[in-house]
Amino acid sequence: MEKPPTRSVFTGELQMLVEARHHDPFSVLGRHTLGAQESVIRAYIPGAAQISIETPAARLPMQRLPGTDLFEWHGESAQVPGHYQLTWEDASHNSLRGYDPYCFPPQLSEYDLHLFAEGKHWHAYRFMGAHTRSVDGISGTLFAVWAPNAARVSVVGNFNAWDGRRHPMRVRGDKGVWELFIPGLEAGLFYKFEIRDHHGHVHLKSDPYGQCFELRPSTASVISPDSSFAWKDKSWMQGRATADWLHKPMSIYEVHLGSWRRDEHGNFLDYRELARALVDYVRRLGFTHIELLPITEHPYDGSWGYQTLGYYAPTSRHGSPDDFRWFVDHCHAHN
């Protein structure tokens, strides 16, 4: 039987959560076992009129703690599955539903974190940043960022009104890495990290491991899907393995894609247009290789890419990451 709500959160912790300065939101939010058969579940959704827990058997209303947007349910553990969904009504009276991010355990392995902390992880881009994934059959996006001197870090984006109170992250021990799996988030959504330092200053930062960014002057990172690009460079790769390339003539054409050629209106060409035109041009001139000036994401056109802010993202000026893959693949095929 459901019991009356209890103010089981210390006033200090509650105030820290409401003010978006709590460094450990998982200590307050989500499910917490009170005994062998009892649990308390808490959810904090600013602006929510009411929140309920959805189970296969019933809808369990949560009770608002007076004067806050923190809601609490107290009852038998067996009534709620491990991964439960919440339904709520927002300020515009829209009814929303989704899995609670705070009912998921940590996702990053201790092994990866150990190597990262030692500066010996050669593939940190595979788990840092934003990556779509499925956890126990539930799809979403895992976010991870290194902010060792932060007091609180949140994921903000166009999916939560850029509100830093909505999705605060968990810090992983003393490694300085913060992570949060947000179920239901798909590729194409915009995001940043909101970071509160120990002096109380709040900073809004794009993702240093972002794989895609908005076109300048906008600066948000973009959740990227896992690429399904079909490479056609198998024969080139096999030939490279057996070729005596050290003793072959080499003539390199260095080029900045943004200024090499534009369309009749002065707009940038996309990667596929550039690949077709550039390969033909370079071959006619007798060059054997193409060297690109910085192609990673940068904010100012005039810098020619030397103001890199996204080392893992080809600039969106010329298209998507898969468009850039096509550029590379086309250059291989016509080498």
Number of C-alpha atoms within 10 A of each C-alpha: 7 12 9 11 16 12 11 10 15 9 10 9 17 19 14 14 21 17 11 21 24 24 21 19 22 20 14 22 22 19 25 17 13 13 10 8 11 15 18 21 21 22 24 22 20 16 14 21 14 18 27 21 23 19 15 10 8 11 15 19 18 20 20 20 16 9 6 14 19 24 22 27 24 23 19 18 19 10 17 21 12 11 15 19 19 19 20 20 17 16 11 9 10 10 12 12 16 15 19 22 23 27 19 20 11 14 14 18 9 13 10 14 20 13 14 19 15 9 10 11 14 9 11 15 17 10 19 22 24 27 23 21 19 14 15 8 7 12 16 20 23 23 25 26 23 21 18 13 11 20 20 25 33 28 26 22 20 12 12 15 9 19 17 24 21 18 24 29 28 23 26 16 10 9 16 16 22 24 25 26 29 24 21 16 16 16 15 13 14 20 25 21 27 24 23 23 17 12 8 12 9 17 11 17 15 19 26 20 22 25 25 27 28 15 17 15 9 9 18 23 28 21 24 21 17 10 9 7 11 10 11 13 15 12 11 14 12 10 12 11 10 8 11 9 11 7 7 9 8 12 11 12 15 11 14 14 22 21 13 11 15 14 9 7 6 9 12 19 20 20 22 19 13 20 22 14 12 19 20 13 12 15 15 9 9 12 15 15 17 17 10 11 14 19 23 19 26 27 19 13 13 11 11 17 19 16 15 19 20 22 18 19 22 23 28 21 21 21 17 19 21 16 19 22 18 19 20 16 18 18 18 17 12 12 11
